[in-house]
Amino acid sequence: MKFQPINLPDVDMKRPIVIAGPCSAETEEQVLTTAKQLAANGIRIFRAGIWKPRTKPGGFEGVGSDGLPWLRRVKQETGMYTATEVATAKHVYEALKYGVDILWIGARTTANPFAVQEIADALKGVDVPILIKNPVNPDLELWIGAIERIYNTGLHRIAAIHRGFSSYEKKLYRNQPQWHIPIELHRRFPDLPLFCDPSHIGGKRELIAPLSQQAMDMQYNGLIIESHCEPDKALSDKEQQITPDSLDLILRRLVIREMKQSTEDLVDLRRQIDILDNDLLEVLVKRMRVSTEIGIYKKEHGIAVLQTNRFNEILEKRIANGVKLGMSHEFMRTILAAIHEESVRIQVELMNK
């Protein structure tokens, strides 16, 4: 696939390209007020959710097509480009009818190939930039499949949005970044523009600045950030929205590093190592948490800590799997023995309490 830049007239496409606006278009006044404040700070692309897919019924699910004239007013009164999420063919037709400039496909929709194909069919013959968020689950091939479906319609002004991946565990982030997945996407398609959505990754406004900086350090092309004139009164996702002035401060403080020397490639690879090491640590913590639960069960039922047959079975199978994946036999044995030793230590301590 050969992607085209999502160039827009009169928009500086240097990093970071910034798309900003409220999670949801709530009222005409809220939309216009937020847009004018953002425009005054130099933001050129305004985003707002018109249709809002929610996890459970009963919450605010967007104003629907009634909000599209508000986006048209934003264009007329500020000169900004507008962007919104589409999840069905009807959404596509309605958004284009009102002159929306950029469409994006949300994470829940990306996870459904039938829905993506419906949108792709509705976009045939249209020349409009399409942004595609990663699916809610950490599945790179599903993400690429959605990109391919849109590309096959003849639309090549495509970008990807990294918004993190859902997890049932409570952690620092609302959606786990799993940076290695967008890194692999970029490796396969180096000319595909990549945006970061720190609002949805972090889920808290105080995480937007560090996540934005990390995205810039990793050479992302742009940011899509939720900004509301009165975020504490927002009808959806108020914890992750910031005021236009707060956004302006974050953007002013960003350090933009360009890859000018060959050594920058090494720096980028080291950043990837740092991210992967953090992922490994998180997995090891989960592993030891399960070992603790096993230790509690053994203590309650009078079962011995050391189960030699079980360890030998694990060792043989894991080593064989590791060798198939290209690891050395000795490396796998060393790593697995160390993990087992730590698990035994944890369970022995539990027995002695």
C-alpha positions in Angstrom: 0.0 0.0 0.0 1.2 3.5 -0.9 -0.3 6.2 1.3 -0.7 9.8 0.4 -0.2 12.7 2.9 -3.4 14.1 4.4 -2.4 17.6 3.3 -5.0 20.3 3.9 -4.7 23.8 2.3 -3.4 26.5 4.6 -2.5 23.9 7.3 1.0 23.5 8.5 1.6 19.8 8.3 4.8 19.8 10.3 4.8 17.7 13.5 2.7 17.8 15.5 -0.5 18.1 13.4 -3.1 18.8 16.1 -6.8 17.8 15.9 -8.7 19.1 18.9 -12.2 19.7 20.2 -14.7 18.2 22.7 -15.4 14.5 23.1 -19.1 15.2 22.2 -20.9 18.1 20.5 -23.4 18.9 23.3 -24.9 22.3 22.3 -24.4 24.8 19.6 -23.0 27.3 22.1 -20.5 24.8 23.5 -19.3 23.8 20.1 -18.8 27.4 18.8 -17.3 28.6 22.1 -14.7 25.8 22.2 -13.9 26.1 18.5 -13.3 29.9 18.7 -11.0 29.4 21.7 -9.1 26.7 19.9 -8.9 28.8 16.7 -7.6 31.8 18.7 -4.7 29.5 19.9 -3.8 28.4 16.3 -5.6 25.1 16.1 -6.7 24.5 12.5 -8.7 21.2 12.8 -11.7 20.9 15.0 -13.0 17.5 16.2 -16.3 16.7 17.9 -18.3 13.5 18.4 -21.8 13.6 16.8 -22.7 10.0 17.3 -21.3 8.6 20.6 -21.2 4.8 21.0 -21.3 4.1 24.8 -20.5 0.9 26.7 -23.9 0.8 28.3 -27.3 2.3 27.3 -28.7 5.3 29.2 -25.7 7.6 29.0 -25.3 10.6 26.6 -25.0 9.1 23.1 -24.5 12.3 21.2 -26.9 14.8 19.6 -26.8 12.9 16.3 -27.3 14.7 12.9 -28.7 17.8 14.7 -25.1 18.7 15.6 -23.8 18.6 12.0 -25.0 22.2 11.2 -23.0 23.3 14.3 -19.8 21.9 12.7 -20.7 23.7 9.5 -20.9 26.9 11.5 -17.5 26.2 12.9 -16.1 26.2 9.4 -17.9 29.3 8.4 -17.0 31.4 11.4 -13.5 30.2 12.2 -12.1 28.8 9.0 -11.2 25.6 10.8 -11.5 22.1 9.2 -13.9 19.8 10.9 -13.6 16.1 11.8 -16.0 13.6 13.3 -16.4 9.8 14.0 -18.5 7.6 11.7 -19.7 4.1 12.5 -22.2 3.4 9.8 -22.9 4.2 6.1 -25.6 6.6 7.2 -23.1 8.5 9.3 -20.8 8.8 6.3 -23.6 10.2 4.1 -24.8 12.7 6.7 -21.3 13.9 7.6 -20.3 14.5 4.0 -23.6 16.2 3.2 -22.7 18.8 5.8 -19.2 19.2 4.5 -17.2 17.5 7.3 -13.6 17.5 6.1 -12.1 14.5 7.9 -13.8 11.3 9.1 -12.4 8.8 11.6 -13.4 5.2 12.4 -13.6 4.5 16.2 -12.0 1.6 18.0 -15.2 -0.4 18.5 -15.9 -0.1 14.8 -12.4 -1.0 13.7 -12.9 -4.3 15.6 -15.8 -5.2 13.4 -14.8 -6.0 9.7 -18.5 -5.9 8.6 -18.9 -2.4 9.9 -15.6 -1.2 8.4 -16.6 -2.7 5.0 -20.0 -0.9 5.2 -18.2 2.4 5.7 -15.7 1.6 2.9 -18.5 0.9 0.5 -20.1 4.3 1.4 -16.8 6.1 0.8 -16.3 4.8 -2.8 -15.8 7.7 -5.2 -15.1 10.2 -2.3 -11.8 12.0 -1.7 -11.7 12.7 2.0 -9.0 11.9 4.6 -9.8 8.9 6.8 -8.3 8.3 10.2 -8.5 4.7 11.6 -8.2 4.1 15.3 -6.7 0.8 16.6 -9.3 -1.8 17.6 -10.2 -2.1 21.3 -8.3 -5.4 21.5 -4.6 -5.6 20.9 -4.8 -7.1 17.4 -2.4 -5.5 14.8 -3.7 -7.6 11.9 -7.3 -6.4 12.6 -6.1 -2.8 12.6 -4.2 -3.4 9.3 -7.3 -5.2 7.9 -9.4 -2.1 8.5 -6.8 0.1 6.8 -6.7 -2.2 3.8 -10.5 -2.1 3.5 -10.5 1.7 3.3 -7.5 1.7 1.0 -9.1 -0.7 -1.4 -11.9 1.8 -2.1 -9.3 4.1 -3.8 -8.9 6.3 -0.7 -5.2 6.7 0.0 -5.2 9.8 2.3 -5.3 7.6 5.4 -3.8 7.9 8.8 -3.8 5.6 11.9 -4.8 6.7 15.4 -3.2 5.0 18.4 -5.7 5.3 21.3 -4.5 2.4 23.4 -6.1 -1.0 24.1 -8.8 -2.1 26.6 -7.8 -4.1 29.7 -9.9 -5.6 32.4 -7.3 -4.7 35.0 -7.2 -1.3 36.8 -3.9 0.4 35.9 -2.4 3.9 35.4 -3.9 4.3 31.9 -7.5 4.0 30.8 -6.3 2.1 27.8 -2.9 0.4 27.8 -0.6 2.0 25.2 1.2 -1.2 24.2 3.5 1.0 22.2 5.1 -2.0 20.4 1.9 -2.5 18.4 2.0 1.0 16.7 5.7 0.6 16.4 5.2 -2.6 14.4 2.5 -0.9 12.3 5.0 1.9 11.4 7.7 -0.6 10.6 5.4 -2.3 8.1 4.0 1.0 6.6 6.5 3.7 7.2 4.6 6.2 5.0 1.3 5.8 6.9 0.8 8.9 9.1 0.4 8.0 12.8 -1.5 10.1 15.3 -1.6 9.6 19.1 -4.8 10.0 21.1 -3.4 10.7 24.6 -6.9 11.5 25.9 -8.2 8.0 25.5 -4.9 6.3 26.4 -4.6 8.2 29.6 -8.2 8.8 30.6 -7.0 11.6 32.9 -6.2 15.1 31.9 -2.9 15.1 33.8 -1.6 12.3 31.6 -2.1 14.1 28.3 1.1 16.1 28.5 3.5 13.2 29.2 1.8 10.9 26.7 1.9 13.7 24.0 5.6 14.1 24.6 6.2 10.4 24.4 4.4 10.3 21.1 6.5 13.1 19.7 9.7 11.4 20.9 8.6 8.3 19.0 8.2 10.4 15.8 4.3 10.4 15.6 2.9 12.8 13.0 0.2 14.3 15.1 -2.1 14.3 18.1 -5.9 14.1 18.5 -6.8 15.6 21.9 -10.2 16.2 23.5 -10.6 19.9 24.5 -13.8 21.4 26.0 -14.6 25.0 27.0 -15.9 23.7 30.4 -14.5 20.2 30.7 -15.8 19.6 34.3 -19.4 20.1 32.9 -18.9 17.8 29.9 -21.6 15.2 29.3 -19.1 12.5 28.4 -15.5 11.7 29.4 -15.0 14.9 31.4 -12.0 13.5 33.2 -9.9 13.3 30.1 -10.8 16.7 28.5 -8.8 19.9 28.9 -9.5 23.6 28.2 -8.2 25.2 25.0 -5.7 27.2 27.1 -4.4 24.1 28.9 -4.0 22.5 25.5 -2.1 25.5 24.2 0.3 25.3 27.2 0.9 21.6 26.6 1.7 22.2 22.9 4.0 25.1 23.7 6.0 22.9 26.0 6.4 19.9 23.7 9.9 19.2 22.6 10.0 18.2 18.9 13.0 16.2 18.0 13.7 15.5 14.3 15.7 12.6 13.0 18.7 14.5 11.5 21.6 12.1 12.2 22.0 8.4 11.8 22.5 8.1 15.6 18.9 9.1 16.0 17.9 5.7 14.7 19.8 4.1 17.6 18.0 6.4 20.1 14.7 5.4 18.6 15.5 1.7 18.9 16.6 2.2 22.5 13.2 3.8 23.2 11.6 0.8 21.8 13.7 -1.4 24.1 12.6 0.7 27.1 8.9 0.3 26.2 9.2 -3.4 25.7 11.1 -3.8 29.0 8.3 -2.1 30.8 5.8 -4.4 29.1 7.9 -7.4 30.2 7.9 -6.1 33.8 4.1 -5.7 33.7 3.7 -9.3 32.5 6.1 -10.6 35.2 4.1 -8.8 37.9 0.9 -10.4 36.6 2.7 -13.8 36.7 3.9 -13.4 40.3 0.4 -12.3 41.3 -1.0 -15.6 40.0 1.8 -17.4 41.8 0.7 -15.7 45.0 -2.8 -16.9 44.5 -1.6 -20.4 43.9 0.5 -20.2 47.1 -2.6 -19.1 49.1 -4.5 -22.1 47.8 -1.7 -24.5 48.6 -1.5 -23.2 52.2 -5.2 -23.4 52.7 -5.3 -27.0 51.4 -2.1 -28.3 52.8 -0.3 -28.8 49.5 3.5 -28.7 49.2 5.0 -25.7 47.6 7.4 -27.5 45.3 5.7 -29.5 42.5 8.6 -31.0 40.6 6.6 -32.8 37.9 4.7 -29.6 37.2 7.9 -27.5 36.9 9.5 -30.0 34.6 6.5 -30.1 32.3 6.4 -26.3 32.2 10.1 -26.1 31.5 10.1 -28.6 28.6 7.1 -27.0 26.9 8.2 -23.4 27.3 11.7 -24.1 26.2 10.4 -25.8 23.1 8.1 -22.9 22.3 10.9 -20.4 22.8 13.3 -22.4 20.5 10.6 -22.4 17.8 10.4 -18.6 18.1 14.1 -18.2 17.6 15.4 -18.1 21.2 18.3 -20.2 22.4 17.7 -23.3 24.5 20.1 -22.1 27.3 18.5 -18.6 27.4 15.0 -20.0 27.8 16.2 -22.4 30.6 17.9 -19.6 32.5 14.9 -17.3 32.3 12.3 -19.9 33.2 14.4 -21.2 36.1 14.7 -17.7 37.5 11.0 -17.1 37.2 10.2 -20.4 38.9 12.7 -19.7 41.7 11.0 -16.4 42.4 7.6 -18.1 42.4 8.8 -20.7 44.9 10.2 -17.9 47.2 6.9 -16.1 47.2 5.0 -19.2 48.1 7.4 -20.3 50.8 7.1 -16.9 52.4 3.3 -17.3 52.4 3.6 -20.7 54.0 5.7 -19.3 56.9 3.3 -16.4 57.7 
